[in-house]
Amino acid sequence: MVKNDRKHRETPSSDRTLHGWNLSLLSDEILEWAGVGVTILDPAGNVLYYNRWAEQNLDREPEYLGRDVRDRHRRQITNPRFDAMLALFEGGRTEPVRYVARPYGKTTILVTVSPIIVDGRIAGYSQIVLLKDEVQELCRRFDESGRKSFEQEVLPHGT
């Protein structure tokens, strides 16, 4: 069981949501179009959901739904590490775990795993994934030109 730490008690999501607006009405679409990989696991580690980005960039298939994510890990060391991470959350950790992995050979991913806590208990886990190459390229462009590269791509006439 996860302890409800002070931060979670003091800042319920209703305090960060416009009164009268219901996040759950759009939550499916937010996850689908987030521009990052999103995978949701139940407390035992079974895959409940993955978004389009994850389907296109990661090893995600419809037959994985309802199955233990550990069955998809290609390296033997991955499962003990995964179990140790879940044990941290089960022991009360509420902060995300972040790590870098190379599960598909050449592709390096940046991963954030967070517990999904409902009524003080772990209801599951979210896994958010970014591609390292994309993040590095964005940082490189920013380091070289600051906002200029963003403005040139997004704003009309680069202004």
Order of alpha helices (4+ residues) and beta strands (2+ residues): alpha-alpha-beta-beta-alpha-alpha-beta-beta-beta-alpha-alpha
